[in-house]
Amino acid sequence: MKKSELITALAERTGQTKVEVTKTLGALTDILTEVGTNQDTLTLTGFGTFKGKTRPAGTARNPATGGTVEVPEKKLLTFKASSALAL
């Protein structure tokens, strides 16, 4: 499903306009970005948990040259689905 299809489906189910749904979806995206950046946790009961984590810096191997490459620290947003979401 593409973002435009999601917006249409949400607008149909909630009775809101596509503009309102787009603003809401944008706000949700902003909040999830903040959760990841601040390494917070957002739990939506019955759906799952979003959690910000940091992957530490390290070294990796370049498969083309065989040389080592420094990999910087990276912030990630992880998602763990609720057991109630199991299909």
N, C-alpha and C positions, 0 to 999 in steps of 0.2 A: 504494500500500500504506500502510495506517495503522500507527501504532506498535503497536497491539494485535495486528495481523496479523503484524507483524515479530516480536514477542515469541513468538507461537504458533509461527511457522515455525522460529525459532531453537531453541525448546524441543524441538520434534519432531526436528530434525536433530542436536542435541547430546545429547539424553537428560537435560537438566537440567530442573528445574522452572521454571515461569513466574516464580516469585518470584526464583530465582537469575538468570535471564536479565534480568529487570527491573533487578536490582541491577547487573549487568554493563553493561547498556546505559546506566544512569544514570552509572556510573563513566566510561564512554567519553565521554559527553556532557560531563562535568566536565573531562576531560582535553582535549577539543577546545576547550572554552571557555578553558582556561588557555593553550593554544597560541595562540589568537587574541588574548587579552589581552596575553600576553608577547611577541607577534610572533615566536614560535618556528616551527619546521617539524616536521611529523610525516610521515614517509614510510612507507607500507605497500607494500612491493615487490609488484608485480603488480596493485596496486589503484589507487594514486595518492598524491598529496601534498597535505596540508593545510598552509596557510601563513597566518600572521597578518600583516596589512598595516594600514597607517594611510592613510586617505584624508585629504589635507590640507584645512584650512578654506578657504572661498572664498565666492563670491557666486553666487547663482542668480537667475533671473527668475521671478516669479510670473505665470503665464499669464493669470490672471483679471484682475489689476490692472495688469500691465505693470511693476510696481515691482520693485526688487531686494531680495533677502532674504539675510541672512548665514547661511551653512551652517557649523556647527561641525565640527571635526575628528572623524573617526569611525574606530573600529577595526573591521576586517573579518576574516573567516575565508574564505579562498579555497580552492578545490579544483581540482587539475589531475589528470585521469584518466591512468592509465598507458596506454601504447600496447598493453599486453597485455590491457587491459580492453575494447578496441574490439570492438564486437558485430558 
